[in-house]
């Protein structure tokens, strides 16, 4: 069991890092979408 645990933990850390990157990308995309919406709304 001890031999299995470290690789599982490594994979969990990888998934955690991916989740953080995805969350960051989603936040950035949301910000850009809001800016586009504001710009379209302010068109003459």
C-alpha positions as CSV (number, residue, x, y, z in Angstrom):
1,X,0.0,0.0,0.0
2,X,2.8,2.4,0.8
3,X,4.2,2.1,-2.8
4,X,0.8,3.0,-4.2
5,X,0.2,6.1,-2.1
6,X,3.0,8.4,-3.3
7,X,2.0,8.1,-7.0
8,X,-1.6,8.7,-6.1
9,X,-0.6,11.8,-4.1
10,X,1.4,13.0,-7.1
11,X,-1.6,12.6,-9.4
12,X,-3.8,14.5,-6.9
13,X,-1.3,17.3,-6.8
14,X,-1.4,17.4,-10.6
15,X,-5.2,17.5,-10.6
16,X,-5.1,20.3,-8.1
17,X,-2.7,22.3,-10.2
18,X,-4.9,21.8,-13.3
19,X,-8.0,22.8,-11.3
20,X,-6.2,26.0,-10.3
21,X,-5.2,26.8,-13.9
22,X,-8.8,26.1,-15.1
23,X,-10.3,28.3,-12.4
24,X,-7.8,31.1,-13.4
25,X,-8.7,30.8,-17.1
26,X,-12.4,30.8,-16.3
27,X,-12.0,33.9,-14.3
28,X,-10.0,35.6,-17.0
29,X,-12.6,34.6,-19.7
30,X,-15.4,35.9,-17.6
31,X,-13.6,39.2,-17.2
32,X,-13.1,39.5,-20.9
33,X,-16.7,38.6,-21.6
34,X,-17.9,41.3,-19.2
35,X,-15.6,43.9,-20.9
36,X,-16.9,42.9,-24.3
37,X,-20.5,43.2,-23.1
38,X,-19.8,46.7,-21.7
39,X,-18.1,47.8,-24.9
40,X,-21.0,46.5,-27.0
41,X,-23.5,48.2,-24.7
42,X,-21.7,51.5,-25.1
43,X,-21.7,51.5,-28.8
44,X,-23.5,54.5,-30.3
